[in-house]
Amino acid sequence: MTTRHDDLIVIDGLIIAKWSRAVFADMRKGGLTAANCTCSVWEGFEATMRNIAQWKRFFRDNADLIMPVHSAADIARAKQAGRTGIVLGFQNVSAFEDQLGYIQLFKELGVGAVQMAYNTQNLVGTGCYESHDRGLSDFGREVVAEMNRVGMLCDLSHVGAATSRDVILASTKPVAYTHIAPAALKAHPRNKSDDEIRFIVEHGGFVGVTMFPPFLARGSAATVDDYLQAIEHVISVAGEDQVGIGTDFT
C-alpha cells in the first residue's frame, strides 16, 4: 500500500524565518501540516509579547493558510482544514526572565516549545558554545517542572551536554532535540554525539534532524544526499520511530 505525501501528517520540528504570506504559502505548497515556529530568541518579556501580537495578526490576515496550534488535536484539525498549524516556540528562555508565572501565560498564548538555552549561559543552564557546562540551575529545575505542568516541550538543540542530561533526567515529560545533526558525521559544537542521541531516546525523547548546511558533513557544499545521510545515521542510533525532521529553515 502506497501512502501519498498529501495524506501524511508532516511536522517540521523547528523553523525560523522572516515570516510573511509568501513563507506561509510555501508551507502549504510543501504539504506541511504543522511546524514549531520561532517567535523569540534573545527578546525579553515585552519584546516577545510584541512578537506574539504580530503572530496574532498573521493568523488573522492569513487564515486561509495557517492556524494556531494549542494541542495535538489542533494539528489534526489543521490537516482536515488544509492549513498549516503553527506551534509558537522560543529558542531561549529569555522571555521568561526570572518569572515562573510567565510560563503558563505564554502557554495560554500558544507557545508550545521552548529551548532551554541558545548557545550561551542563561539563568536556566548552559548553551553548547560555552567552554564550561555548569548544568541545570536550581531555577532551571523550577522552570522544567513548570513547563512539564503546563504542557510545554523542553527543547535541547542548542544546549550543552551536561545541561541537556540534567533536563532529560529532571523532566517528567518527553523532551527533544528538535533540530540537530550527528557529531559522528561532522564535529561541530552544535552537533550531538551518538551517546547524547541514544540517551535522550532511551528516556522517551525525540530527535529532529536539521538540514542547516554548516552542520552537515560537507558544509556549504552539502546536498539533499548529505541530509539523507545524516537522517540515516540518527535512525541507526535512535530507531526510526524516534526520529523526525527539524529543518531550521531560515
HUZI-V200766 format. One record per residue. PHI is phi as a letter, one per 40 degrees, with the letter a starting at -180 (NA if undefined). OMEGA is omega in degrees with one decimal (999 if undefined). Layout:
# HUZI-V200766
phi;omega
PHI;OMEGA
PHI;OMEGA
This chain:
# HUZI-V200766
phi;omega
NA;-178.8
c;176.3
c;178.7
c;176.6
d;-178.2
c;-178.4
c;-175.2
c;165.8
c;-174.4
b;-176.9
b;174.2
c;-174.8
c;174.3
a;172.0
b;169.5
b;-172.5
a;167.6
c;-167.8
c;179.7
a;177.6
c;178.9
c;177.7
c;179.6
c;178.0
c;177.4
c;175.2
d;179.5
c;179.9
c;-179.6
c;178.8
g;-178.6
c;-178.9
c;-177.8
a;179.3
a;170.3
c;-172.7
b;-175.8
c;175.7
b;178.1
a;173.6
b;-179.8
c;-175.3
c;171.7
c;-175.0
d;-173.6
c;-178.7
c;177.7
c;177.1
c;176.3
c;178.7
c;178.6
c;175.4
d;176.6
c;176.8
c;176.5
c;176.9
c;176.3
d;-179.5
c;-179.1
c;-173.6
c;-176.9
b;-175.0
c;176.9
c;-176.0
b;-173.7
b;175.6
a;-179.9
c;176.7
b;176.1
b;-177.3
a;177.3
c;179.4
c;178.7
c;177.5
c;177.3
c;178.6
c;177.9
c;178.6
c;-178.4
c;-177.3
c;-179.4
g;177.0
b;176.8
c;179.2
c;-177.1
b;169.7
c;177.3
c;-178.3
a;173.9
b;171.9
b;177.5
a;178.1
c;-177.4
d;-176.5
c;177.3
c;-173.7
f;177.3
b;-172.6
b;178.1
c;-178.8
c;179.1
c;-174.0
c;178.3
c;178.3
d;179.9
c;176.7
d;179.8
c;178.5
c;175.0
h;178.0
c;-174.1
b;-177.8
a;179.5
b;175.6
c;-170.8
c;175.0
a;177.8
b;174.8
g;-173.4
b;-178.8
c;171.4
a;-176.7
c;-175.4
c;-175.3
a;-170.4
b;176.8
c;-170.7
c;-178.8
c;178.7
c;-179.7
c;179.1
b;-179.5
c;-176.7
c;179.7
g;-177.5
c;178.5
c;176.1
c;175.4
c;178.0
d;178.2
c;176.0
c;178.4
c;178.6
d;-179.4
c;-179.5
c;175.5
c;174.5
d;-174.9
c;-175.1
c;-179.7
g;179.8
b;-175.9
c;171.7
c;178.5
b;-174.9
b;-171.7
c;-178.4
c;-171.0
c;178.3
c;-173.6
c;-177.9
c;178.2
c;177.9
c;179.8
c;178.7
c;-179.4
c;179.1
d;-178.8
c;-177.5
c;-174.2
c;175.4
c;178.2
b;177.5
d;177.5
b;-174.6
a;156.2
c;-173.7
c;-176.5
a;-179.6
b;172.8
b;-176.0
c;177.2
c;179.7
c;-179.8
b;179.1
a;177.8
c;-177.3
a;-178.9
d;-178.7
c;-176.9
c;-174.8
b;178.3
c;176.6
d;179.4
c;179.0
c;178.8
c;-179.7
c;-176.4
c;-178.0
c;-179.5
c;178.2
c;178.5
b;172.8
g;-176.6
c;-174.8
b;-177.3
b;172.3
b;-176.7
c;-177.4
c;175.5
b;-179.2
c;-169.5
d;-177.8
d;-178.1
c;-179.9
c;-169.4
d;-176.0
b;174.9
f;-175.6
c;177.8
c;-176.2
c;176.5
b;176.5
d;179.3
c;177.6
c;178.2
c;178.0
c;177.4
c;179.0
c;178.0
c;-179.3
c;179.2
c;-179.0
c;176.8
c;-179.7
c;-179.8
c;-168.6
b;-175.1
g;-172.6
d;-174.8
c;-175.5
b;-174.3
b;177.8
a;-174.4
b;170.9
b;-166.5
c;-170.3
f;-179.0
d;176.2
b;999
